[in-house]
Structures are given as C-alpha cells and as structure tokens.
Amino acid sequence: MEAVDSYFIDNSKIKDVKELKDDNVSGKTIYEVLRIIQGKPLFLENHLSRMENSFKLINLEYCLDVYKIKRDIQNLVKANDKLEGNIKITYNVKEMILRIFFIKHSYPSDDMYKNGVKTILYFGERENPNAKIVNLDFREKVNKKIKENHTYEAILVDRNGYITEGSKSNIFMLKDNILLTSPIKAVLPGITRGEIIDLAIENGIKVQEINYKYSDIDKLDGMFISGTSPKILPINQVDSIKIPNNEIISKLIKYYNDKINNYIKSN
C-alpha cells in the first residue's frame, strides 16, 4: 500500500489508513504529488492547475473544489501531526473518489547536492507526457532498471533519440552557459521545472527548450534533475559518461531554496 501514517482523506472524510487497503482503485486515476514543508503544501496552486490540465487532456470537465482541497490538506496534516513530507492527491475518474494521503519520500542527502548523483538512460516514452495519470506498468519497468543499476534516476529517451525527462522528474542541461530542457509538449510540465525556468530568466540565465540528442550528452557542461522531492539535484554521471559540475547549478539551487522560503513565509 502506498499510503503511510495514521490517517488519510477520502472525499473530505478523515479515515484510518487501515481502511485504505488499495489506493490504486479501478479505473483511470489522475494524481499530483506535492511536498509539505512546515505544515504547508508547497506551490499548491500550481499543482492544482496542472491537475486541472490533466482533466482537460483526457476530455473531462474539472470537478474539484480548490478551497475544499486546501482544507482537506490542512486536516490531513493536523490529523497526522506531521509538518514535513510528501502527499499524494488522487482522483479516480470512474468512481469519483478524491483521496489525499502521505506517501513515503526520499530526499537527497547533502552529499548528493554537493557531488551529484548517477543516472541511466532508459529508451521509452510515456503515453501522454503532459498528463499526470497513473501508469503502474511503465513505472515498474523503469524502477526495475534503476534498482538493477544502483542509480538515482533514469533519463527517458524517445524513439527519435531525444532526451525527454526523468522517470519521476524533469531534466535540465547546460551548454555554453545556456540552460537547456526538452520542449513542454514532450514532457510533464513539472511545477519545479516551471519555477526554475522563471528563476533562470529573472537572474539573466538564458533558457532554451530544444530537442537534445542523447548521443551528445558528452558535450554538455552540466546536467541536473528537478522535482518535488529532489528540488534541484546535480547529475554527475549518465551511464558511463561523467558530467562536470557547473556553478550555474549552484546558483539555481540557492535561488530555488530562497523561493521556497519566501513562499512558506507568505502562506
């Protein structure tokens, strides 16, 4: 079972997590994962906006109440007396069930932020990259490869040989002081990804959305992962290719952490 801690939310009702025998109920499930810091859901508005977009991409009318979800998250945090962690919001289209619960999380160590992490290439594509919809079969296959290779993340490569995203993250690259990332149509529009692009532009770092061949990874000046749990995490290796450190990544880490602190203070 994916849910952890004592309680979860089921259509705005607080229930014992033991009642949640299987949080992967039948039918198509739209979901979001967000981070709780100091009891507050980070960038909640952006997550719910993306959830609304996922509804549109499968031709469904958005039926969720933003204010109710905010209240549900507050009740979940209070019921579990938990101020830090990751939560998952799921909406089962067939059964019209909205569930919110804490899930296991793994945040990078200080050493990982300082020295970077190893990754592998995985040749495969998600069916609908813009929509955040549960696809257990694809995730299990990728996770198996990550585990077998003792790496942090898998970088997806599409049928044309272009880098798209990570299996559970977005990927950024640096070349000649320019921040590169895949075109939005080819990837999940990550919340952290959007914040990073905005911060880069605000601080005079040029950004380009381009199709970048995996065979040219050795020509890059730096790479990093972005996402809810890792935030901004440097990559030091892709398969057998060593990736250099880059001072622009260090600057972006500082800018992003400052953005988080300001968000928490203002909410």
FENPEKA-V124448 format. One line per field, one symbol per residue. psi: psi as a letter, one per 20 degrees, with the letter a starting at -180 (. if undefined). burial: I if it has 9 or more other ideal C-beta (glycine too) atoms within 8 Angstrom, else O. A space follows every 50 residues. Layout:
# FENPEKA-V124448
psi = ???
burial = ???
This chain:
# FENPEKA-V124448
psi = phqrahqrpoljppqpihinhoimrqrppqrqprpppkjpoplgghghhh ghhhghhklqppjqoghhgggggghggghiloiqaqqppqooggilppqp qqrqqoqqrhhghgirrqrrqonrqqgnhhpnppnhggghgghghgghjl rhqppppaijjqpfarhkrqpqqppljppqqqqhiirpmqghgggggghg ghkjpppporopphijhiiqiqqrqqrggidooqpipodjpppqqphhgg ghgggghhggghgghi.
burial = OIIOIOIIIIOOOOIOIOOIOOIOIOOIIIIIIIIIIOOOIIIIOIIIOI IIIIIIIIOOOOOIOOOIIIIIIOIIIOIIOIOOIIIIIIIIIOOOIIII IIIOOOOIOOOIIOOIIIIIIIOIOIOOIIIIIOOOOIIOIIIOIIOOOO IIIIIIIIOOOIIIIIIOIIIIIIOOOIIIIIOOOIIIIIIIIIIIIOII IOOOIOIOOOOIOIOOIOOIOIIIIIIIIIIIIIIIIIOOOOIOOIOIIO IIIOIIIOIIOOIIOOO
